[in-house]
Amino acid sequence: MLYEHLAIADVVLITPKVFEDSRGFFFESFRQKEFEHHCGDYRFVQDNHSASRQGVLRGLHYQLKHPQGKLVRVTRGCVFDVAVDLRVNSPTFGQWVGARLDDERKQMLWVPPGFAHGFYVISEFAEFQYKCTEYYFPEDQYSISWNDSDIGIKWPLSGDAPLLLSDNDSKAISLKEASFQF
């Protein structure tokens, strides 16, 4: 696998070596020792799988008491995936990085604990899977507005599909309004 540290160095784009022939394909999607070497010593405790249609934007989600590191990938379709640094003592606090993830390239993105995470569905339909370093606690789920001008994410929004947000995400707060005590 190829591990590429993005503009925020702790966020890593992982490209697996895919073996394809007339029967289909095979690739190794995770190897603990290699992951530790490139991303850090983390243990995964929960796997999640979501399906969304075009125009769905999920996020920007984060946790305070139980921050989750997430190893994310798309197994069907295409999304634009985003990580926002919320570590208050970080030189990149409030900055974002994004990557286009799809089922063709089979890339993964490592989003460490202390980051907000979100994605926008570009394709007609997408299935999104991710491993988490902490269990999900609904009472510890927070959202920063997807279009916060202080963050300035350049989402590749499609004019063809209406933007679809959950009720919680449509009520998300700004980065300035949020408090962070990881």
Buried (B, 14 or more C-beta within 10 A) or exposed (E): BEBEBBEBEBBBBBBBEEEEEEEEEEEEBBEEEEBEEBBBEBEBEEEEEEEBEBBBBBBBBBBBEBBBBBBBBBBEBBBBBBBBBBBEEBEBBBBBBBBEBBBEBBBBBBBBBBBBBBBBBBBEEBBBBBBBBBEEEEEBBBBBBBBBEEBEBEBEBBEEBEBBBEEEBEEBEEBEEBEBEB
